[in-house]
Amino acid sequence: MREENTTSDEIICALISFMIMSFYIFETASWGRYVIFGITILVTLIYAANNGFKIPLVLNRPFHVHVAAFAIFCFASSIWAWNSVAAISKGITIFSILICYSLIYPYFQQKGNIDILLDAFMFSGYGIALYTVVYYGTSGIVSMLSGNVRLGNDFTNANSIGLIAATSCIIQFSYLLKRKKRKFAIFLIPCIIVLAISQSRKAMIMLVVGIAFLIMTKESDRASIFKKAFNLVLGVLAVFFLIYVMSRLDIFSGVFRRFETLFESINGTRAEDIRSIYRRIGMQQFYKTPILGIGIGNSLDLLESVGHRRTYLHCNFVEILSSGGIVGFIIYYSIYIKLIVGLWKYRRYRSTTTNLCIVLLFLMLIMDYGMVTYYDKQQYLYFMCFFLQLELIKKDYYAIEESERYENNV
């Protein structure tokens, strides 16, 4: 049986929720980066106080090795980079994130589950949704709900707001499937409102596909083929039902118009989307420097060199291929491979939570096509969460194996 959360657990959950919110609220503030360090210290102090003021050195070898390897590659790429400062900056960012998360890792390992982390992801999305509503005020929100005005990028990117709102909805839905934490479902209302006014196509896809995947994986691995097939059909029907309902609501008219624009661009009946141009430029550079790229973080210089504004390539796959080559691509995406293979292999253990991790991980991978995430603080917090879950379910597996061997030998 799992232990009930103590007061210190709830405080840590609140601190991490605020930390995730700070990634969005203070994104444009130069000092915002220091929030993660401050909260890390607070969480570490609380954990140490409850642990006899001892902070054990705990390393999850796959998590630390994979993330450290990519940070080292960032530093190394400064040798051949067009702009060595940009590559070193990205290496420092990722290495700093790894150090911070390493300090709080022992707490979650000792806790024996990732519930507090999942709660923090969910509550942070609720907090951002409420903050957005307050920030723009009633009149601003009503104006945006008409579908003619899109959420601005005033304190963070509109797509990012939509995505964190969609993530909260998915986590809450997984709890509802387990008949847990239903009292928090009321916060789905501001999340849906914020998701609508963000007009984020990525967030819409994430929400619909995420809910469908959760329905499909609702049954455990031991369920009958009939139940699995039924959930598969139910998941597909859920996709069509959600799309139909949303398309009939005026508040989602803006995002559906943006989907129409996307389809027109793909069909050639409309001017090519700027993101497609960025992806094409990135791939052209990859063909020129396929092994090591032009240095991590150097996509800004790449776009500037061909007459575009200094920005990233709006696609994590192309971003890493162009700036890190096939070597950097393999080093970074080996994180996903390790997690997907491991979580899928042991999915029968802690099945409901593991299924949610698999769903979120696949959604992160899909979303990488439309955004750059390799230096994102929240991205590595997700990775830490999933590696924790993998470590815990592997312990369950070996404990059961050992028990079965003991019983067979008796």
Order of alpha helices (4+ residues) and beta strands (2+ residues): alpha-alpha-alpha-alpha-alpha-alpha-alpha-alpha-alpha-alpha-alpha-alpha-alpha-alpha-alpha
